[in-house]
Amino acid sequence: MSDRILNASFRSKIMSADEAAALISSGAAIGSSGFTPAGAPKAVPVALAKRAAAAREAGEDFKVGVWTGASTGPSVDGAIAGAGAMSFRMPYQGDTNCRKGINSGEIDYVDMHLSHAAPFAAAGFLGKLDYAIIEIVGVTEDGRLIPSTSVGNNATWIDLADKVILEVNEFQTTDLEGMHDIYRPAMPPHRLPIPIVKPSDRIGEPCFRVDPKKVVAVVNTNASDICAPFTPADQTSQTIANNILEFLTHEVKKGRLPQNLLPLQSGVGNVANAVMAGLQHGAFEHLTAYTEVLQDGTLDLLLSGKLDCASTTSLTFSPEAQAKFLANSKALKSKIILRPQELSNNPELIRRMGLITMNALIEADIYGNVNSTHIQQGTAMMNGIGGSGDFARNAYISMFMTPSTAKGGAISCIMPMVTHVDHTEHDVHVLVTEQGLADLRGLSPKKRAKLIIENCAHPKFRPALQEYYDRALRLSPGKHTPHLLEEVYSFMPRWFAEHGEK
Amino acid sequence: MSDRILNASFRSKIMSADEAAALISSGAAIGSSGFTPAGAPKAVPVALAKRAAAAREAGEDFKVGVWTGASTGPSVDGAIAGAGAMSFRMPYQGDTNCRKGINSGEIDYVDMHLSHAAPFAAAGFLGKLDYAIIEIVGVTEDGRLIPSTSVGNNATWIDLADKVILEVNEFQTTDLEGMHDIYRPAMPPHRLPIPIVKPSDRIGEPCFRVDPKKVVAVVNTNASDICAPFTPADQTSQTIANNILEFLTHEVKKGRLPQNLLPLQSGVGNVANAVMAGLQHGAFEHLTAYTEVLQDGTLDLLLSGKLDCASTTSLTFSPEAQAKFLANSKALKSKIILRPQELSNNPELIRRMGLITMNALIEADIYGNVNSTHIQQGTAMMNGIGGSGDFARNAYISMFMTPSTAKGGAISCIMPMVTHVDHTEHDVHVLVTEQGLADLRGLSPKKRAKLIIENCAHPKFRPALQEYYDRALRLSPGKHTPHLLEEVYSFMPRWFAEHGEK
């Protein structure tokens, strides 16, 4: 197994996951790899959770803080939060156990714009980082680390941590070597322009560097990333995707977008995959992507020849796509670039290249404010804001998309006022549902409300929303953003009561 | 008077303000100079308003759309909105007449991040720009335009407009020539890194270029910018400023800021001036500023020798400071740089240089969300978000400051939930009132609430806020961001009812 570890000093530190986990003490802050389950460590956090559970059995408290790239899946968040061993978490999560801990009040969760995480930590604003646990593909002869299927904040965690634990995952293909472009911007006042002007530009090194003295353990693993299987787009997602594709075609016709569009960013999920599939059969050629997560749809678009290049910080493939990636990994080497999330999500680069961004939401309101994070009347965390703020605020065209209803049609995703704001009216150019598309660019709040109610709301909820808006316009003290605060959050229950639904 | 106009072709187009205004037809979109009243045109918009009033007398409708840098004062917004001749306004305003028109529903107002205005217009998202009305200091022999006391979006309006009307304001000093650094980033996909790495860097030209064929009128004026007189800091502002200065000193001591800090940005007003005055008598040397508005306090700091350089898009001086500026204009030439607002407010540059930002607010909530724009229960517009979003989102340390109460102590500026969100919890690092400072960096919502209530709220409102929070924590379905939506906006009236105040 150690043929992946070409440096003797690193070979001498090989140990079991349990032995590595035993090095970590309660109260430690741990920087973990993983941006989505891709590239997350598979063994040491599980061993750590086991250790914490044993400590708890013995009547001791054992908790750690966990800093990551983004979500990590069962081998990190699932295990540690599941063992009740997580005290602090940043900057994003998407795990059932972790969510439960956050919403019961046990875990302190700091939900952050993903581009901010690394520089914020490097500035010392989060305190000391004790350990980095990083999955890699191998160690070169001269002691450099070949990154795995995600980069996230790994370069920063390796630099900041007192001690580094490496998981060398033999399951990951060595063809990943050379796909990465590792570059850490200096901290102010020494930061220079980041010299990327198109998604295919490479500006860094293919490996991480680490001070070998900091490496305290090397653990061998052999396990695939635990990413969700692909589910084909349902009719709603397909219709949303079609609305987006029609809009892009219209913008090109109007001369507001070039023939090959501008670099695409798309969030995670069904709609994003459906958009990519649509582009595969569409008229646009020589597309590029500059995004944080590369999923099945984007992989197919690359293989189809329509997409020239994709820059990302994570390869989040379903098992099927993973097989397709492995079968084509050599050919894909020149088309995929994996970067640190400080670059994949960097406002400087997003604004410079003029991205077309597509992100999902939980609820939007009639004025275009978006809630991407909170459920249960704005009090409980779903996942986190992730990169959506980085992309939306700096996009050339910022689109948000959602089915018009949730819970099998029982709830409108268009509400009078969102229960939590993650993206303000200023950052939402286009809102898309399966009902239609509202192009909000250059419109005052009242004109936005008209379009959103007419084009995006489900017909079932449209009359109630319109009635609220009309009444607010009549009774509101100010007519710029008409609202009736005394009833704004009781809108839907009231509507249900009047219409006999629940 | 025309010794300011050294080019014959421009001299041949001299006419009166009334004659120039007569060229503009109803329905036109006008790009006006002005970022604050500084550099706003003084004559043509007033003549246009007169013309509109006459048209109305004659039973005709006469309305125009107005695009600016930011606010403009009485000679633009005051006059045009006062004549009921404004149909559309972007991206910021601060005028009584204009505000009245917006909040009565007559004027469509698009409140935008100020860095977005120019590229958004250049992308064609706002439609066609018919006229630019730009105040300048003079015309060079070869037909280039010497900018005035603000740059704002002038370079973009001149490029985009079909026709250009120039006001040559003899009141403004010719020493302004050479202070400006005009650079327009290309539009994607052709945009390159903006090569500014410190506030003193110059990357462009000192003048605007214009196609002489587009210039349809040149109007001579002689009038000062109509900026508000300086009011000395009251005790509350002084205490807020002291809290900020103490925090900065602490950050330097902790090694999280360099000895000469990082480039400072401060919003408009009393507290900002008080911070600058405090720095003048403090220990920090070789400071720099990278900001959108340069006010009295910053001028004094420049003259004191503590501030090496200030980059801005506007010189917004009180009459007293204006005199001081004129008396020192030659010496200040190497220390002040005036840039387009697309650069003064550019996220790429703000994040690269790592700004310390200080912005005012209308209300904040216990979780750190900020309302900068809306009054009257979130329904009426005060001014606009301005540059605060550009700065706060990309700052090294983002501070927001406010007195803890408004309306003579009757209203708490710290509320359970803001009535409108302009800056989300993700973008507020430090909240400061005269009561104290809450350092929110790296804290979960619950820990933020504790600090904000204890450190920032006025003692008179603290028990009610604490009681709301405690009850929300107990009764809230999710414990990540505890709230009770059914009462959240009735909080203050209820509190007043219980305590017998109004």
Interface residues (C-beta under 8 A of the other chain):
Chain A: M90 I102 N103 S104 G105 D108 Y109 V110 D111 M112 H113 H116 F120 A123 G124 F125 L126 G127 M187 P188 P189 R191 L192 P193 I194 P195 V197 K198 K254 G255 R256 P258 L262 P263 N346 P347 E348 R351 R352 M353 G354 N369 H374 I375 Q376 Q377 G378 T379 A380 M381 I385 G389 R393 N394 Y396 T419 H420 V421 D422 T424 E425 H426 H429 R441 G442 L443 S444 K446 K447 A472 L473 S476 P477 G478 K479 H480 T481 P482 H483 L485 E486 V488 Y489 S490
Chain B: M90 I102 N103 S104 G105 D108 Y109 V110 D111 M112 H113 H116 F120 A123 G124 F125 L126 G127 M187 P188 P189 R191 L192 P193 I194 P195 V197 K198 K254 G255 R256 P258 L262 P263 N346 P347 E348 R351 R352 M353 G354 N369 H374 I375 Q376 Q377 G378 T379 A380 M381 I385 G389 R393 N394 Y396 T419 H420 V421 D422 T424 E425 H426 H429 R441 G442 L443 S444 K446 K447 A472 L473 S476 P477 G478 K479 H480 T481 P482 H483 L485 E486 V488 Y489 S490
